[in-house]
Amino acid sequence: MSTSEALADHGLLALAARLTDRAGLGRVRSLARLEGGKNNQVFRVETDAGELVVLKRYFRDPRDGRDRLTAEWNFLEHAWRLGARNIPQPLARDAGSRSALYSFVAGRKLAAAELEPRHIDAAADFIAGINAGEHAGFDAASDACLCISDHLQLVERRLLRLASLDTDIPHAAEAQRFVFIDLRQAWDAVRDRTLRAALGSRLDLHRSLDDAECWLSPSDFGFHNALADDDGRLVFLDFEYAGRDDPAKLVTDFFCQPQVPIPSKFRERFLSRLSLDETARARCDILLDACRVKWACILLNEFLPVGAARRAFAQAGEIEARCAAQLHKAKAMLAEIRSQES
């Protein structure tokens, strides 16, 4: 959406004006759609005072009851109170329209080949910082896992969900073959191996973590949700799934997320900087391949009816290319598991 198109949307313009007024930023001068939002609509807003801010409208579907606005807003307010400044500042929100206004963050996405130890340290320090204060009052993160069996059941649920692929979506037949043959066989092997490893380490599959063992987690954390300035300093973004969770889930997700893959050589550095206890470290090791299977399932959300609706809300067109790309990434994720086995 261009500036002129956005301004022609009187409802959107009124929303932006209402939020900038609440934030004390004055009148809206321009409004333009930003690229890259997969689940939401994001706009750059400029005020008469020359202030740049971001308006974010959150997707919601009756089949997906998560309150992304509240999760992100509460996380950012908490982190901002603790002194974090490598995040957008929360400025104003409107629950009725599921929208919020945040400070504008300039920068660029890092490529995996650019990652250096200082970037890993910045990510670990951010996680340590947001967990320095009390966070027991936070809700559970999206898909939170508080015991080992939760992690395994989460993968099972995601696999079962993929049984209802939208057959009208491009590449659906190939995706079905991959899910019902390759992915299912891989998961059966990974699940059995995970169970044996947990029992061998004397870990109770069903013991839930207590409050002191849980972390406040961004949930979808990685360099795909970060911007770097010209000096490489990072700002972290997108906390709409945040909440309390198992630190092992945060760590395994961090190293399995496929958009900006993190080389495994940085894993020990990240873990050491977080000062995890022995039991949490063991869960990180044991659950890594289960997390890879989970991410292969996540990559195929494009083929689910709710996934297609969410993407259409955020960015119209190019569905065939997106489906092909997501299926390719899911196969690559499965190949990582197989390479570990060989």
DRENZABA-455855 format. One record per residue (C-alpha): residue number from 1; residue in three letters; x, y, z. Coordinates in nm, 3 decimals. Layout:
residues N
k: NUM; r: ALA; c1: X; c2: Y; c3: Z
...
END
This chain:
residues 342
k: 1; r: MET; c1: 0.000; c2: 0.000; c3: 0.000
k: 2; r: SER; c1: 0.147; c2: 0.334; c3: -0.103
k: 3; r: THR; c1: 0.124; c2: 0.652; c3: 0.102
k: 4; r: SER; c1: -0.162; c2: 0.782; c3: -0.112
k: 5; r: GLU; c1: -0.350; c2: 0.450; c3: -0.086
k: 6; r: ALA; c1: -0.302; c2: 0.436; c3: 0.289
k: 7; r: LEU; c1: -0.420; c2: 0.792; c3: 0.334
k: 8; r: ALA; c1: -0.726; c2: 0.712; c3: 0.119
k: 9; r: ASP; c1: -0.821; c2: 0.449; c3: 0.378
k: 10; r: HIS; c1: -1.003; c2: 0.687; c3: 0.612
k: 11; r: GLY; c1: -1.049; c2: 0.422; c3: 0.881
k: 12; r: LEU; c1: -0.676; c2: 0.351; c3: 0.889
k: 13; r: LEU; c1: -0.590; c2: 0.719; c3: 0.890
k: 14; r: ALA; c1: -0.832; c2: 0.785; c3: 1.175
k: 15; r: LEU; c1: -0.680; c2: 0.499; c3: 1.374
k: 16; r: ALA; c1: -0.328; c2: 0.634; c3: 1.320
k: 17; r: ALA; c1: -0.440; c2: 0.983; c3: 1.420
k: 18; r: ARG; c1: -0.608; c2: 0.853; c3: 1.734
k: 19; r: LEU; c1: -0.300; c2: 0.666; c3: 1.847
k: 20; r: THR; c1: -0.052; c2: 0.943; c3: 1.768
k: 21; r: ASP; c1: -0.275; c2: 1.180; c3: 1.964
k: 22; r: ARG; c1: -0.273; c2: 0.945; c3: 2.265
k: 23; r: ALA; c1: 0.105; c2: 0.926; c3: 2.243
k: 24; r: GLY; c1: 0.130; c2: 1.306; c3: 2.230
k: 25; r: LEU; c1: 0.296; c2: 1.303; c3: 1.888
k: 26; r: GLY; c1: 0.068; c2: 1.538; c3: 1.697
k: 27; r: ARG; c1: -0.106; c2: 1.498; c3: 1.362
k: 28; r: VAL; c1: -0.031; c2: 1.236; c3: 1.096
k: 29; r: ARG; c1: 0.153; c2: 1.367; c3: 0.791
k: 30; r: SER; c1: 0.205; c2: 1.041; c3: 0.599
k: 31; r: LEU; c1: 0.133; c2: 0.672; c3: 0.632
k: 32; r: ALA; c1: 0.277; c2: 0.387; c3: 0.424
k: 33; r: ARG; c1: 0.267; c2: 0.007; c3: 0.438
k: 34; r: LEU; c1: 0.593; c2: -0.162; c3: 0.536
k: 35; r: GLU; c1: 0.696; c2: -0.490; c3: 0.377
k: 36; r: GLY; c1: 0.779; c2: -0.806; c3: 0.565
k: 37; r: GLY; c1: 0.487; c2: -0.854; c3: 0.803
k: 38; r: LYS; c1: 0.377; c2: -1.217; c3: 0.769
k: 39; r: ASN; c1: 0.102; c2: -1.222; c3: 1.029
k: 40; r: ASN; c1: 0.007; c2: -0.857; c3: 1.068
k: 41; r: GLN; c1: -0.021; c2: -0.526; c3: 0.885
k: 42; r: VAL; c1: 0.256; c2: -0.279; c3: 0.967
k: 43; r: PHE; c1: 0.270; c2: 0.086; c3: 0.863
k: 44; r: ARG; c1: 0.526; c2: 0.362; c3: 0.895
k: 45; r: VAL; c1: 0.367; c2: 0.681; c3: 1.025
k: 46; r: GLU; c1: 0.522; c2: 1.028; c3: 1.007
k: 47; r: THR; c1: 0.379; c2: 1.311; c3: 1.214
k: 48; r: ASP; c1: 0.381; c2: 1.685; c3: 1.153
k: 49; r: ALA; c1: 0.662; c2: 1.710; c3: 1.407
k: 50; r: GLY; c1: 0.874; c2: 1.481; c3: 1.189
k: 51; r: GLU; c1: 0.846; c2: 1.189; c3: 1.431
k: 52; r: LEU; c1: 0.856; c2: 0.840; c3: 1.274
k: 53; r: VAL; c1: 0.654; c2: 0.567; c3: 1.445
k: 54; r: VAL; c1: 0.509; c2: 0.228; c3: 1.354
k: 55; r: LEU; c1: 0.141; c2: 0.135; c3: 1.351
k: 56; r: LYS; c1: 0.081; c2: -0.238; c3: 1.383
k: 57; r: ARG; c1: -0.257; c2: -0.404; c3: 1.323
k: 58; r: TYR; c1: -0.268; c2: -0.759; c3: 1.457
k: 59; r: PHE; c1: -0.427; c2: -1.049; c3: 1.274
k: 60; r: ARG; c1: -0.698; c2: -1.247; c3: 1.449
k: 61; r: ASP; c1: -0.894; c2: -1.551; c3: 1.337
k: 62; r: PRO; c1: -1.179; c2: -1.728; c3: 1.523
k: 63; r: ARG; c1: -0.979; c2: -2.052; c3: 1.488
k: 64; r: ASP; c1: -0.677; c2: -1.894; c3: 1.657
k: 65; r: GLY; c1: -0.764; c2: -1.729; c3: 1.987
k: 66; r: ARG; c1: -0.421; c2: -1.590; c3: 2.076
k: 67; r: ASP; c1: -0.418; c2: -1.224; c3: 2.177
k: 68; r: ARG; c1: -0.104; c2: -1.110; c3: 1.996
k: 69; r: LEU; c1: -0.150; c2: -0.744; c3: 2.084
k: 70; r: THR; c1: -0.165; c2: -0.801; c3: 2.459
k: 71; r: ALA; c1: 0.126; c2: -1.046; c3: 2.458
k: 72; r: GLU; c1: 0.355; c2: -0.808; c3: 2.270
k: 73; r: TRP; c1: 0.247; c2: -0.495; c3: 2.455
k: 74; r: ASN; c1: 0.296; c2: -0.650; c3: 2.801
k: 75; r: PHE; c1: 0.635; c2: -0.791; c3: 2.705
k: 76; r: LEU; c1: 0.761; c2: -0.458; c3: 2.570
k: 77; r: GLU; c1: 0.632; c2: -0.262; c3: 2.870
k: 78; r: HIS; c1: 0.808; c2: -0.508; c3: 3.104
k: 79; r: ALA; c1: 1.135; c2: -0.500; c3: 2.912
k: 80; r: TRP; c1: 1.125; c2: -0.120; c3: 2.883
k: 81; r: ARG; c1: 1.074; c2: -0.086; c3: 3.260
k: 82; r: LEU; c1: 1.380; c2: -0.306; c3: 3.315
k: 83; r: GLY; c1: 1.587; c2: -0.067; c3: 3.104
k: 84; r: ALA; c1: 1.599; c2: -0.253; c3: 2.773
k: 85; r: ARG; c1: 1.645; c2: -0.003; c3: 2.491
k: 86; r: ASN; c1: 1.724; c2: -0.242; c3: 2.208
k: 87; r: ILE; c1: 1.351; c2: -0.290; c3: 2.148
k: 88; r: PRO; c1: 1.071; c2: -0.068; c3: 2.010
k: 89; r: GLN; c1: 0.916; c2: 0.157; c3: 2.272
k: 90; r: PRO; c1: 0.543; c2: 0.093; c3: 2.329
k: 91; r: LEU; c1: 0.362; c2: 0.425; c3: 2.280
k: 92; r: ALA; c1: -0.015; c2: 0.371; c3: 2.256
k: 93; r: ARG; c1: -0.262; c2: 0.091; c3: 2.186
k: 94; r: ASP; c1: -0.624; c2: 0.041; c3: 2.085
k: 95; r: ALA; c1: -0.766; c2: -0.295; c3: 2.192
k: 96; r: GLY; c1: -1.085; c2: -0.254; c3: 1.989
k: 97; r: SER; c1: -0.899; c2: -0.241; c3: 1.658
k: 98; r: ARG; c1: -0.623; c2: -0.477; c3: 1.778
k: 99; r: SER; c1: -0.366; c2: -0.209; c3: 1.699
k: 100; r: ALA; c1: -0.069; c2: -0.043; c3: 1.866
k: 101; r: LEU; c1: 0.182; c2: 0.232; c3: 1.805
k: 102; r: TYR; c1: 0.555; c2: 0.177; c3: 1.860
k: 103; r: SER; c1: 0.872; c2: 0.375; c3: 1.806
k: 104; r: PHE; c1: 1.025; c2: 0.332; c3: 1.461
k: 105; r: VAL; c1: 1.342; c2: 0.123; c3: 1.442
k: 106; r: ALA; c1: 1.580; c2: 0.172; c3: 1.151
k: 107; r: GLY; c1: 1.818; c2: -0.100; c3: 1.040
k: 108; r: ARG; c1: 1.858; c2: -0.404; c3: 0.820
k: 109; r: LYS; c1: 1.822; c2: -0.777; c3: 0.859
k: 110; r: LEU; c1: 2.140; c2: -0.976; c3: 0.911
k: 111; r: ALA; c1: 2.226; c2: -1.272; c3: 0.693
k: 112; r: ALA; c1: 2.342; c2: -1.595; c3: 0.857
k: 113; r: ALA; c1: 2.689; c2: -1.551; c3: 0.704
k: 114; r: GLU; c1: 2.726; c2: -1.218; c3: 0.886
k: 115; r: LEU; c1: 2.666; c2: -1.354; c3: 1.236
k: 116; r: GLU; c1: 2.954; c2: -1.297; c3: 1.475
k: 117; r: PRO; c1: 3.014; c2: -1.376; c3: 1.843
k: 118; r: ARG; c1: 2.905; c2: -1.024; c3: 1.940
k: 119; r: HIS; c1: 2.562; c2: -1.085; c3: 1.788
k: 120; r: ILE; c1: 2.524; c2: -1.409; c3: 1.983
k: 121; r: ASP; c1: 2.630; c2: -1.227; c3: 2.299
k: 122; r: ALA; c1: 2.378; c2: -0.949; c3: 2.236
k: 123; r: ALA; c1: 2.096; c2: -1.203; c3: 2.199
k: 124; r: ALA; c1: 2.195; c2: -1.390; c3: 2.515
k: 125; r: ASP; c1: 2.235; c2: -1.067; c3: 2.713
k: 126; r: PHE; c1: 1.889; c2: -0.953; c3: 2.602
k: 127; r: ILE; c1: 1.734; c2: -1.277; c3: 2.730
k: 128; r: ALA; c1: 1.924; c2: -1.251; c3: 3.057
k: 129; r: GLY; c1: 1.816; c2: -0.888; c3: 3.097
k: 130; r: ILE; c1: 1.443; c2: -0.944; c3: 3.052
k: 131; r: ASN; c1: 1.462; c2: -1.225; c3: 3.308
k: 132; r: ALA; c1: 1.635; c2: -1.009; c3: 3.569
k: 133; r: GLY; c1: 1.301; c2: -0.890; c3: 3.707
k: 134; r: GLU; c1: 0.994; c2: -1.068; c3: 3.841
k: 135; r: HIS; c1: 0.786; c2: -1.226; c3: 3.565
k: 136; r: ALA; c1: 0.571; c2: -1.486; c3: 3.739
k: 137; r: GLY; c1: 0.262; c2: -1.279; c3: 3.660
k: 138; r: PHE; c1: 0.298; c2: -1.325; c3: 3.284
k: 139; r: ASP; c1: 0.075; c2: -1.566; c3: 3.098
k: 140; r: ALA; c1: 0.228; c2: -1.870; c3: 2.934
k: 141; r: ALA; c1: 0.396; c2: -1.813; c3: 2.600
k: 142; r: SER; c1: 0.230; c2: -1.935; c3: 2.284
k: 143; r: ASP; c1: 0.271; c2: -2.315; c3: 2.277
k: 144; r: ALA; c1: 0.452; c2: -2.307; c3: 2.614
k: 145; r: CYS; c1: 0.603; c2: -2.635; c3: 2.728
k: 146; r: LEU; c1: 0.652; c2: -2.685; c3: 3.102
k: 147; r: CYS; c1: 0.763; c2: -3.048; c3: 3.097
k: 148; r: ILE; c1: 0.933; c2: -3.280; c3: 2.848
k: 149; r: SER; c1: 0.607; c2: -3.451; c3: 2.757
k: 150; r: ASP; c1: 0.464; c2: -3.110; c3: 2.664
k: 151; r: HIS; c1: 0.737; c2: -3.069; c3: 2.402
k: 152; r: LEU; c1: 0.659; c2: -3.409; c3: 2.252
k: 153; r: GLN; c1: 0.283; c2: -3.355; c3: 2.257
k: 154; r: LEU; c1: 0.328; c2: -3.019; c3: 2.087
k: 155; r: VAL; c1: 0.497; c2: -3.187; c3: 1.792
k: 156; r: GLU; c1: 0.225; c2: -3.451; c3: 1.779
k: 157; r: ARG; c1: -0.044; c2: -3.182; c3: 1.769
k: 158; r: ARG; c1: 0.131; c2: -2.998; c3: 1.490
k: 159; r: LEU; c1: 0.161; c2: -3.318; c3: 1.288
k: 160; r: LEU; c1: -0.206; c2: -3.399; c3: 1.343
k: 161; r: ARG; c1: -0.299; c2: -3.048; c3: 1.234
k: 162; r: LEU; c1: -0.119; c2: -3.107; c3: 0.905
k: 163; r: ALA; c1: -0.360; c2: -3.391; c3: 0.832
k: 164; r: SER; c1: -0.610; c2: -3.123; c3: 0.724
k: 165; r: LEU; c1: -0.404; c2: -2.955; c3: 0.453
k: 166; r: ASP; c1: -0.595; c2: -2.731; c3: 0.216
k: 167; r: THR; c1: -0.598; c2: -2.934; c3: -0.104
k: 168; r: ASP; c1: -0.669; c2: -2.625; c3: -0.316
k: 169; r: ILE; c1: -0.336; c2: -2.464; c3: -0.227
k: 170; r: PRO; c1: -0.049; c2: -2.505; c3: -0.478
k: 171; r: HIS; c1: 0.188; c2: -2.799; c3: -0.414
k: 172; r: ALA; c1: -0.063; c2: -2.953; c3: -0.171
k: 173; r: ALA; c1: -0.019; c2: -3.308; c3: -0.306
k: 174; r: GLU; c1: 0.359; c2: -3.293; c3: -0.265
k: 175; r: ALA; c1: 0.317; c2: -3.150; c3: 0.085
k: 176; r: GLN; c1: 0.080; c2: -3.432; c3: 0.180
k: 177; r: ARG; c1: 0.330; c2: -3.698; c3: 0.068
k: 178; r: PHE; c1: 0.604; c2: -3.528; c3: 0.266
k: 179; r: VAL; c1: 0.391; c2: -3.505; c3: 0.581
k: 180; r: PHE; c1: 0.245; c2: -3.856; c3: 0.579
k: 181; r: ILE; c1: 0.561; c2: -4.041; c3: 0.478
k: 182; r: ASP; c1: 0.888; c2: -3.857; c3: 0.538
k: 183; r: LEU; c1: 0.794; c2: -3.634; c3: 0.830
k: 184; r: ARG; c1: 0.594; c2: -3.898; c3: 1.015
k: 185; r: GLN; c1: 0.872; c2: -4.156; c3: 0.988
k: 186; r: ALA; c1: 1.131; c2: -3.904; c3: 1.104
k: 187; r: TRP; c1: 0.918; c2: -3.804; c3: 1.402
k: 188; r: ASP; c1: 0.863; c2: -4.165; c3: 1.511
k: 189; r: ALA; c1: 1.240; c2: -4.215; c3: 1.525
k: 190; r: VAL; c1: 1.310; c2: -3.880; c3: 1.695
k: 191; r: ARG; c1: 1.038; c2: -3.932; c3: 1.956
k: 192; r: ASP; c1: 1.170; c2: -4.274; c3: 2.052
k: 193; r: ARG; c1: 1.527; c2: -4.145; c3: 2.071
k: 194; r: THR; c1: 1.417; c2: -3.848; c3: 2.283
k: 195; r: LEU; c1: 1.233; c2: -4.071; c3: 2.528
k: 196; r: ARG; c1: 1.534; c2: -4.300; c3: 2.568
k: 197; r: ALA; c1: 1.768; c2: -4.004; c3: 2.621
k: 198; r: ALA; c1: 1.540; c2: -3.848; c3: 2.883
k: 199; r: LEU; c1: 1.510; c2: -4.171; c3: 3.075
k: 200; r: GLY; c1: 1.885; c2: -4.229; c3: 3.047
k: 201; r: SER; c1: 1.943; c2: -3.885; c3: 3.201
k: 202; r: ARG; c1: 1.692; c2: -3.959; c3: 3.480
k: 203; r: LEU; c1: 1.462; c2: -3.676; c3: 3.370
k: 204; r: ASP; c1: 1.097; c2: -3.705; c3: 3.468
k: 205; r: LEU; c1: 0.893; c2: -3.668; c3: 3.149
k: 206; r: HIS; c1: 0.592; c2: -3.527; c3: 3.329
k: 207; r: ARG; c1: 0.740; c2: -3.301; c3: 3.599
k: 208; r: SER; c1: 0.631; c2: -2.943; c3: 3.537
k: 209; r: LEU; c1: 0.882; c2: -2.664; c3: 3.586
k: 210; r: ASP; c1: 0.820; c2: -2.443; c3: 3.887
k: 211; r: ASP; c1: 0.812; c2: -2.064; c3: 3.862
k: 212; r: ALA; c1: 1.183; c2: -2.027; c3: 3.937
k: 213; r: GLU; c1: 1.273; c2: -2.262; c3: 3.650
k: 214; r: CYS; c1: 1.061; c2: -2.082; c3: 3.391
k: 215; r: TRP; c1: 1.186; c2: -1.793; c3: 3.180
k: 216; r: LEU; c1: 1.013; c2: -1.500; c3: 3.023
k: 217; r: SER; c1: 1.055; c2: -1.586; c3: 2.657
k: 218; r: PRO; c1: 1.003; c2: -1.381; c3: 2.338
k: 219; r: SER; c1: 0.892; c2: -1.720; c3: 2.201
k: 220; r: ASP; c1: 0.977; c2: -1.648; c3: 1.835
k: 221; r: PHE; c1: 1.332; c2: -1.535; c3: 1.906
k: 222; r: GLY; c1: 1.615; c2: -1.517; c3: 1.656
k: 223; r: PHE; c1: 1.795; c2: -1.289; c3: 1.416
k: 224; r: HIS; c1: 1.500; c2: -1.304; c3: 1.178
k: 225; r: ASN; c1: 1.331; c2: -1.077; c3: 1.432
k: 226; r: ALA; c1: 1.619; c2: -0.832; c3: 1.471
k: 227; r: LEU; c1: 1.755; c2: -0.530; c3: 1.287
k: 228; r: ALA; c1: 2.119; c2: -0.418; c3: 1.281
k: 229; r: ASP; c1: 2.238; c2: -0.058; c3: 1.250
k: 230; r: ASP; c1: 2.549; c2: 0.043; c3: 1.054
k: 231; r: ASP; c1: 2.771; c2: -0.057; c3: 1.346
k: 232; r: GLY; c1: 2.605; c2: -0.397; c3: 1.383
k: 233; r: ARG; c1: 2.418; c2: -0.311; c3: 1.703
k: 234; r: LEU; c1: 2.094; c2: -0.505; c3: 1.726
k: 235; r: VAL; c1: 1.734; c2: -0.415; c3: 1.803
k: 236; r: PHE; c1: 1.499; c2: -0.706; c3: 1.868
k: 237; r: LEU; c1: 1.141; c2: -0.709; c3: 1.734
k: 238; r: ASP; c1: 0.815; c2: -0.902; c3: 1.730
k: 239; r: PHE; c1: 0.705; c2: -1.040; c3: 2.066
k: 240; r: GLU; c1: 0.344; c2: -1.128; c3: 1.993
k: 241; r: TYR; c1: 0.385; c2: -1.486; c3: 2.120
k: 242; r: ALA; c1: 0.583; c2: -1.393; c3: 2.435
k: 243; r: GLY; c1: 0.526; c2: -1.532; c3: 2.784
k: 244; r: ARG; c1: 0.659; c2: -1.774; c3: 3.043
k: 245; r: ASP; c1: 0.817; c2: -2.092; c3: 2.910
k: 246; r: ASP; c1: 1.084; c2: -2.359; c3: 2.943
k: 247; r: PRO; c1: 1.428; c2: -2.206; c3: 2.871
k: 248; r: ALA; c1: 1.508; c2: -2.519; c3: 2.671
k: 249; r: LYS; c1: 1.228; c2: -2.432; c3: 2.432
k: 250; r: LEU; c1: 1.370; c2: -2.083; c3: 2.381
k: 251; r: VAL; c1: 1.721; c2: -2.220; c3: 2.319
k: 252; r: THR; c1: 1.620; c2: -2.495; c3: 2.078
k: 253; r: ASP; c1: 1.388; c2: -2.260; c3: 1.887
k: 254; r: PHE; c1: 1.669; c2: -2.004; c3: 1.866
k: 255; r: PHE; c1: 1.893; c2: -2.255; c3: 1.690
k: 256; r: CYS; c1: 1.622; c2: -2.421; c3: 1.479
k: 257; r: GLN; c1: 1.443; c2: -2.117; c3: 1.336
k: 258; r: PRO; c1: 1.504; c2: -2.135; c3: 0.961
k: 259; r: GLN; c1: 1.490; c2: -1.773; c3: 0.842
k: 260; r: VAL; c1: 1.837; c2: -1.670; c3: 0.962
k: 261; r: PRO; c1: 1.999; c2: -2.002; c3: 1.053
k: 262; r: ILE; c1: 2.251; c2: -1.978; c3: 1.337
k: 263; r: PRO; c1: 2.566; c2: -2.189; c3: 1.292
k: 264; r: SER; c1: 2.595; c2: -2.467; c3: 1.548
k: 265; r: LYS; c1: 2.945; c2: -2.344; c3: 1.640
k: 266; r: PHE; c1: 2.776; c2: -2.063; c3: 1.838
k: 267; r: ARG; c1: 2.557; c2: -2.294; c3: 2.045
k: 268; r: GLU; c1: 2.796; c2: -2.345; c3: 2.335
k: 269; r: ARG; c1: 2.871; c2: -1.973; c3: 2.353
k: 270; r: PHE; c1: 2.501; c2: -1.888; c3: 2.375
k: 271; r: LEU; c1: 2.434; c2: -2.154; c3: 2.637
k: 272; r: SER; c1: 2.732; c2: -2.057; c3: 2.851
k: 273; r: ARG; c1: 2.635; c2: -1.690; c3: 2.854
k: 274; r: LEU; c1: 2.289; c2: -1.782; c3: 2.981
k: 275; r: SER; c1: 2.427; c2: -1.977; c3: 3.279
k: 276; r: LEU; c1: 2.176; c2: -2.259; c3: 3.250
k: 277; r: ASP; c1: 2.173; c2: -2.523; c3: 3.519
k: 278; r: GLU; c1: 2.265; c2: -2.883; c3: 3.440
k: 279; r: THR; c1: 1.908; c2: -3.005; c3: 3.405
k: 280; r: ALA; c1: 1.808; c2: -2.725; c3: 3.167
k: 281; r: ARG; c1: 2.121; c2: -2.790; c3: 2.960
k: 282; r: ALA; c1: 2.026; c2: -3.157; c3: 2.936
k: 283; r: ARG; c1: 1.678; c2: -3.066; c3: 2.810
k: 284; r: CYS; c1: 1.833; c2: -2.839; c3: 2.546
k: 285; r: ASP; c1: 2.036; c2: -3.132; c3: 2.412
k: 286; r: ILE; c1: 1.764; c2: -3.394; c3: 2.435
k: 287; r: LEU; c1: 1.492; c2: -3.183; c3: 2.271
k: 288; r: LEU; c1: 1.689; c2: -3.039; c3: 1.979
k: 289; r: ASP; c1: 1.573; c2: -3.288; c3: 1.713
k: 290; r: ALA; c1: 1.216; c2: -3.274; c3: 1.840
k: 291; r: CYS; c1: 1.234; c2: -2.900; c3: 1.788
k: 292; r: ARG; c1: 1.357; c2: -2.952; c3: 1.431
k: 293; r: VAL; c1: 1.053; c2: -3.169; c3: 1.355
k: 294; r: LYS; c1: 0.830; c2: -2.902; c3: 1.510
k: 295; r: TRP; c1: 0.982; c2: -2.636; c3: 1.287
k: 296; r: ALA; c1: 0.932; c2: -2.852; c3: 0.980
k: 297; r: CYS; c1: 0.563; c2: -2.859; c3: 1.076
k: 298; r: ILE; c1: 0.556; c2: -2.482; c3: 1.136
k: 299; r: LEU; c1: 0.704; c2: -2.422; c3: 0.792
k: 300; r: LEU; c1: 0.407; c2: -2.606; c3: 0.644
k: 301; r: ASN; c1: 0.148; c2: -2.381; c3: 0.812
k: 302; r: GLU; c1: 0.117; c2: -2.215; c3: 0.472
k: 303; r: PHE; c1: -0.082; c2: -2.520; c3: 0.364
k: 304; r: LEU; c1: -0.339; c2: -2.490; c3: 0.644
k: 305; r: PRO; c1: -0.661; c2: -2.293; c3: 0.592
k: 306; r: VAL; c1: -0.590; c2: -2.060; c3: 0.887
k: 307; r: GLY; c1: -0.232; c2: -2.012; c3: 0.767
k: 308; r: ALA; c1: -0.344; c2: -1.911; c3: 0.422
k: 309; r: ALA; c1: -0.598; c2: -1.667; c3: 0.567
k: 310; r: ARG; c1: -0.335; c2: -1.510; c3: 0.793
k: 311; r: ARG; c1: -0.090; c2: -1.462; c3: 0.507
k: 312; r: ALA; c1: -0.362; c2: -1.314; c3: 0.286
k: 313; r: PHE; c1: -0.439; c2: -1.062; c3: 0.559
k: 314; r: ALA; c1: -0.073; c2: -0.959; c3: 0.580
k: 315; r: GLN; c1: 0.033; c2: -0.971; c3: 0.215
k: 316; r: ALA; c1: -0.175; c2: -1.061; c3: -0.088
k: 317; r: GLY; c1: -0.051; c2: -1.259; c3: -0.388
k: 318; r: GLU; c1: 0.245; c2: -1.487; c3: -0.461
k: 319; r: ILE; c1: 0.091; c2: -1.780; c3: -0.276
k: 320; r: GLU; c1: 0.237; c2: -2.040; c3: -0.513
k: 321; r: ALA; c1: 0.592; c2: -1.915; c3: -0.462
k: 322; r: ARG; c1: 0.544; c2: -1.903; c3: -0.085
k: 323; r: CYS; c1: 0.410; c2: -2.259; c3: -0.073
k: 324; r: ALA; c1: 0.701; c2: -2.392; c3: -0.280
k: 325; r: ALA; c1: 0.953; c2: -2.207; c3: -0.064
k: 326; r: GLN; c1: 0.804; c2: -2.329; c3: 0.264
k: 327; r: LEU; c1: 0.795; c2: -2.690; c3: 0.146
k: 328; r: HIS; c1: 1.160; c2: -2.666; c3: 0.041
k: 329; r: LYS; c1: 1.257; c2: -2.528; c3: 0.385
k: 330; r: ALA; c1: 1.065; c2: -2.806; c3: 0.563
k: 331; r: LYS; c1: 1.255; c2: -3.067; c3: 0.365
k: 332; r: ALA; c1: 1.584; c2: -2.894; c3: 0.451
k: 333; r: MET; c1: 1.492; c2: -2.901; c3: 0.821
k: 334; r: LEU; c1: 1.428; c2: -3.274; c3: 0.801
k: 335; r: ALA; c1: 1.762; c2: -3.320; c3: 0.627
k: 336; r: GLU; c1: 1.934; c2: -3.163; c3: 0.930
k: 337; r: ILE; c1: 1.795; c2: -3.439; c3: 1.151
k: 338; r: ARG; c1: 1.913; c2: -3.706; c3: 0.912
k: 339; r: SER; c1: 2.260; c2: -3.553; c3: 0.890
k: 340; r: GLN; c1: 2.286; c2: -3.573; c3: 1.270
k: 341; r: GLU; c1: 2.197; c2: -3.941; c3: 1.257
k: 342; r: SER; c1: 2.457; c2: -4.032; c3: 0.994
END
